[in-house]
Amino acid sequence: MPNHVSFENDNLILRSRVLQLKGQNIVAALSKNQTLLIYCLLNKVNERDMLISYIWPDKNPAEKENSYHQLVYKTRRALNKCGFPPDIILTLAGYGICMHRGYFEPIIKSQGQHLVNNTARLIQRSLDHTR
């Protein structure tokens, strides 16, 4: 990953190690691994093993399972402490995690039903993985 990470859309900005929720002026400073995690999620890398491989490339995913869980927990806690919504990072049971799309993709009226359908698919996929 480059030293300077940048992502911006209508709602979120990720620059270097700072995540900002625009319009509400909510800002959080992130660690290196938290920044990598958010960067992956913003780029739709959601599967647990892929996230582990990206954040800790020299380690076996099985060896880093606990580190992954700690990173997700600490990232959620840090974001919540700074005022980010508690559901900004969602768990996809048996699969991984994702960013709540509503916080960084503008919703256009014609896409409203599409958003509902995508959410339903995510929930179904999560349920299928737990069976």
Buried (B, 14 or more C-beta within 10 A) or exposed (E): EEEEBEBEEEBBBBEEBEBBBBEEEBBBEBEEBBBBBBBBBBEEBBBBBEBBBBBBEEEEBEEBEEBBEEBBEBBBEBBBEBEBBEEBBBEBEEBBBBBBBBBBBEEEEEEEEEBEEEBEEBEEEBEEEEE
